[in-house]
Amino acid sequence: MSLKKDETIFVAGHRGMVGNAIHRRLLKDGFTRVIGRTRSELDLLDRRSVREFFEQERPSIVIDAAAKVGGILANNEQPVEFLLQNLTIQNNLIEAAADTGARKLLFLGSSCIYPKMAPQPISEDSLLTGPLEPTNDAYAIAKIAGIKLCQSYARQYGKNFISAMPTNLYGPHDNYDLRNSHVLPAFIRKVHEAKQSGAKSIAVWGTGTPRREFLHTDDLADACLFLLENYDQPDLVNIGYGEDVTIRELAETVSDVLGFNGSLEFDASKPDGTPRKLLDISKIKSLGWSPKIPLREGIADAYDWFIKNQSTARR
């Protein structure tokens, strides 16, 4: 399904890291009717407001990149908010898109939907085959519900609603608040501040042994546009880099890219989370898409954005 340059495309969550990357990519590629709304302009938790917006704008393409997100600490402390708010946001968007005639919707989930001990790399058919990682199961359950709702609209009403599951993401407009951020931006901030202060070491949660995969948001945006134009099935699709590193290797790479020569102090009393989480991306690669941005290059790009936007970065 090819996209028309002048059709209305609504990117929900266009001010967040993921939505911003998709929004920028669409504009760069010459789409002229790409719209977004800030939280003050449209409260996605308000069903009536969402419905009124959809009835007025009638977007043809909807990209759901809006979500309450956070790292292990935030997910542990606020499971009610992570479950309720994400369910509400996605239900409002998906229902309104269906009822106002959107011809395609892309729902973005997360790799945390998969079982904690899923075989590695994790294929799409691992969904619901085992227990979730307990430190973020509320968020995961909300995202699973979103996948099932899209699949239900496809089966019951013939809607072209597709779902994609990105791996761990990073890039411009990331969250650098140490209480709520994910591991890579947290490392960037910690290493930067240690370098600025002349500290001899930085603290790292856990043992450093878990393995994680990281995808730059510009690669994600490229994959989303690819799926919108080349994929029309309700079965979910993984989006990842296809390679992973240990947390220790990640911290060492960030230190190297930022020029920090201090030591890493691992705190094994803190949770590690899932032992490994690498996505099987053979499905999207078989369709014709592959990632392009290596980790070191991506970290340098993310750090450049952080340095240029310290006054406005979410800290």
Stockholm file with secondary structure:
# STOCKHOLM 1.0

chainA/1-315         MSLKKDETIFVAGHRGMVGNAIHRRLLKDGFTRVIGRTRSELDLLDRRSVREFFEQERPSIVIDAAAKVGGILANNEQPVEFLLQNLTIQNNLIEAAADTGARKLLFLGSSCIYPKMAPQPISEDSLLTGPLEPTNDAYAIAKIAGIKLCQSYARQYGKNFISAMPTNLYGPHDNYDLRNSHVLPAFIRKVHEAKQSGAKSIAVWGTGTPRREFLHTDDLADACLFLLENYDQPDLVNIGYGEDVTIRELAETVSDVLGFNGSLEFDASKPDGTPRKLLDISKIKSLGWSPKIPLREGIADAYDWFIKNQSTARR
#=GR chainA/1-315 SS CCCCTTSCEEEETTTSHHHHHHHHHHHHTTCSCEECCCTTTCCTTCHHHHHHHHHHHCCSEEEECCCCCCCHHHHHHCHHHHHHHHHHHHHHHHHHHHHTTCSEEEEECCGGGSCTTCCSSBCGGGTTSSCCCGGGHHHHHHHHHHHHHHHHHHHHHCCCEEEEEECEEECTTCBCCTTTCCHHHHHHHHHHHHHHHTCSEEEEESCSCCEECEEEHHHHHHHHHHHHHHCCCSSCEEECCSCCEEHHHHHHHHHHHHTCCCEEEEETTSCCCSSEECBCCHHHHHHTCCCCCCHHHHHHHHHHHHHHTTTTSBC
#=GC SS_cons         CCCCTTSCEEEETTTSHHHHHHHHHHHHTTCSCEECCCTTTCCTTCHHHHHHHHHHHCCSEEEECCCCCCCHHHHHHCHHHHHHHHHHHHHHHHHHHHHTTCSEEEEECCGGGSCTTCCSSBCGGGTTSSCCCGGGHHHHHHHHHHHHHHHHHHHHHCCCEEEEEECEEECTTCBCCTTTCCHHHHHHHHHHHHHHHTCSEEEEESCSCCEECEEEHHHHHHHHHHHHHHCCCSSCEEECCSCCEEHHHHHHHHHHHHTCCCEEEEETTSCCCSSEECBCCHHHHHHTCCCCCCHHHHHHHHHHHHHHTTTTSBC
//
